[in-house]
Amino acid sequence: MKKIIRTSEDIKRTLIDTLKKNNLKLTRQRLAIVEILSNDRSHSSAHTIFEKVRKKVPSVSLSTVYLTLNLFKAKEQ
């Protein structure tokens, strides 16, 4: 089986499409989460993602991170 390598732009586009398909606004918080996820190849915890996003968008809540990650996870299955 051939492994498909996706670029960070492909990942970003997929995540943004998921938000749009679920009628969610592309807020600064969500876009910062998308940015972190698309550029980070490690398996970071929600709290680690929250800390990284918070550096860019101090108003983000841990709840927003969890809700956004859960949405992406549900669409993955």
Backbone hydrogen bonds, N-H to C=O, Kabsch-Sander energy under -0.5 kcal/mol:
donor,donor_aa,acceptor,acceptor_aa,energy
5,I,3,K,-0.6
6,R,4,I,-0.6
11,I,7,T,-2.2
12,K,8,S,-2.6
13,R,9,E,-2.4
14,T,10,D,-2.2
15,L,11,I,-2.5
16,I,12,K,-2.5
17,D,13,R,-2.4
18,T,14,T,-2.0
19,L,15,L,-1.9
20,K,16,I,-2.5
21,K,17,D,-2.8
22,N,18,T,-1.1
23,N,20,K,-2.0
24,L,19,L,-2.5
27,T,25,K,-1.7
31,L,27,T,-2.8
32,A,28,R,-2.0
33,I,29,Q,-1.9
34,V,30,R,-2.6
35,E,31,L,-2.3
36,I,32,A,-2.3
37,L,33,I,-2.7
38,S,34,V,-2.6
39,N,35,E,-1.3
40,D,36,I,-1.4
41,R,39,N,-0.6
44,S,42,S,-1.2
49,I,45,S,-2.4
50,F,46,A,-2.7
51,E,47,H,-2.4
52,K,48,T,-2.1
53,V,49,I,-2.9
54,R,50,F,-2.7
55,K,51,E,-0.9
56,K,52,K,-0.7
56,K,53,V,-1.2
57,V,53,V,-3.2
60,V,57,V,-2.1
65,V,61,S,-1.6
66,Y,62,L,-2.5
67,L,63,S,-2.9
68,T,64,T,-2.3
69,L,65,V,-2.7
70,N,66,Y,-2.6
71,L,67,L,-1.8
72,F,68,T,-2.1
73,K,69,L,-2.5
74,A,70,N,-2.5
75,K,71,L,-1.9
76,E,72,F,-1.1
77,Q,73,K,-1.0
